Amino acid sequence: MKQKNAIAYLCFCLVMPLMAEEDNVSNKANYQLAGRFAPYKIKKLMYSTSINTKWIEGTENFWYEWKTADGKSFYMGDPLKGTQQLLFDNDKIAAELTRITRDPWDAQHLPIEKIKFIDENTLQFDVKSSQDDKGEEVIDEEIDEQKWDIDKKEKEKEKIYKKKVFHFEYKINTQKLRELKDWEAPDKHPKWANVSPDGETIIFARNHNLYMINASDYKKILDAGRGKDGKKAEDAIEKVTVNEVKLTRDGEKHYSYAIFDRGDTDDKRKRDQDKRKRTRIYWAKDSKKFASIRSDQRKSKELWVIHSVKNKRPKLETYKYDMAGDKNVTQYEIEIHDLATQSRLKLDINKFKDQRIGVYSGRQFRYPDSDKPQQTVWLAKDSKKLYFYRQSRDMHKVDVCVADTETGEVKILFKEKLNTYIE
C-alpha cells in the first residue's frame, strides 16, 4: 500500500510542473495575434464604406476613389450635371505603368498615389516602384511606424533605401499618360511657418519669442527643403542663412509665444530648444497686423508621461497641466502686433477669474490639391477690429467681444449665462 502511494505521489510531482508550464504558455501575451488586428493591417483588408470627395480647384467637380474586391477605381463627379466618369481605364493604364516602371502591375492592384489635379482635364500622380533609390537612404526617424519591429541589427548590416518614385501626368479626355522626368517637387511649407495673407511676411517662434522673415528669405527655405522629407528637410532648412527679425523679448519657458507640442520627450525637447517653433497667431486680412495668444503656465503644476514604447529605455515627458481643484492654472492674454511700427498692444480682456479666451477666425475653403500655405485670419474685414470671446472657468458665463486694435478698447457685443455650462 505504501509502495502504491509513493508511486502516485511521484506521478503527481512529475505532472504538476508540466501543467504549470501549460498554464504559463496559455497565459503568455500573444503579441503576434494582436498585431494582426492593428488598424493599418485591418485597413488593407477592408473595402470602401464611405466616399471622401476632393474638390477640383477652378471647377464645380470633385473626384474620389472606391475600393472593392475588383480593386481600386477612381471617379470624377459633376454635381451640376449629376454625372460621374471613370478617370482611368484600369487595364490600359496598368499596362502603361508596367511598360515604364518595369514592375508587373495589373488592373486590380493599381499603385497610383497622391493624385493632384492641375485642371479639370489634367492630373498628376506618383507610383512607387520596387526599385531602390540609392540616393535616398532611410534614416531611423523616417521609418514608418508600421515597421517599428524591423530588426535593428539587420538594419545596421544592410542600409535601407527608399523606393524609387515615378511621377506621371495624365490627360482624361485623351487617356494619354506620360512620365514627368523633369518633375519638380511642390513647396512643402514647414509646420512652424505662419505666412501672412499677402505672402510677404512669415512669423514663427524661437526660444519662446516671436520672429519674422520676409518672402524672399522664405523662398530660400522652401527651395532648400524641396523634395526632401522628415529630418533631411529639417536639416537642409536649418543650414539656410536668412535675416530673422526679433519681434519680442519677453518670452520665457512656460510663458512662451511658441505652441507647446505634446508628445516630445524631455530629451528631444532639450535637443530642439533652439529650433523654430509654431505659434498661435491670427492675421488681419490686409496683412497689416496679427493677434497672438500667449499662455502663462509658470505657476501651473507639472504632469508626467513615461514613453516606454519604441525606446531602448523609458523616457520622460514633463509638461504643465491644469486639473480640477488647482488654485494656480493657465492664464491667457491677447496682443495686437503692428508690422509697420513693430509695436505691440496688450488688450485688457480680464473679467472672469481663470478665464479662457479665443479669437474668432474667418472661414476659409482650402482645396486639397493646393500648394498654398495654411493661414489663420481673423474674422473682421480689416485690421481695425478683432472679435474674440472670454469664458469663465466653470463654463457658466461667456462674453462675445470686439476690440479696437488701435486704442485697445474692448466692448461686449452680447453675453450668455447658464446654470449648467456653455460649450
Sequence and secondary structure as in RCSB ss.txt:
>XXXX:A:sequence
MKQKNAIAYLCFCLVMPLMAEEDNVSNKANYQLAGRFAPYKIKKLMYSTSINTKWIEGTENFWYEWKTADGKSFY
MGDPLKGTQQLLFDNDKIAAELTRITRDPWDAQHLPIEKIKFIDENTLQFDVKSSQDDKGEEVIDEEIDEQKWDI
DKKEKEKEKIYKKKVFHFEYKINTQKLRELKDWEAPDKHPKWANVSPDGETIIFARNHNLYMINASDYKKILDAG
RGKDGKKAEDAIEKVTVNEVKLTRDGEKHYSYAIFDRGDTDDKRKRDQDKRKRTRIYWAKDSKKFASIRSDQRKS
KELWVIHSVKNKRPKLETYKYDMAGDKNVTQYEIEIHDLATQSRLKLDINKFKDQRIGVYSGRQFRYPDSDKPQQ
TVWLAKDSKKLYFYRQSRDMHKVDVCVADTETGEVKILFKEKLNTYIE
>XXXX:A:secstr
 HHHHHHHHHHHHHHHHHHHHHHHHHHS  HHHHHTT HHHHHHH    S   EE TTSS EEEEEEETTEEEEE
EEETTTTEEEES  HHHHHHHHHHHH S   TTS  EEEEEEEETTEEEEEEEEEEEEEEEE  GGGS GGGTT 
 HHHHHHS  EEEEEEEEEEETTTTEEEE TT        TT EE TTSSEEEEEETTEEEEEEHHHHHHHHHHH
TT  HHHHHHHHHT     EE  S  BTTB SB   TT  HHHHHHTTTSEE B EEE TTSSEEEEEEEE TTS
 EEEEEE SSSSS EEEEEE   TT SS  EEEEEEEETTTTEEEE     STT EEEE B      TT  S   
 BBSSSSSSEEEEEEE TTSSEEEEEEEETTT  EEEEEEEE SS   
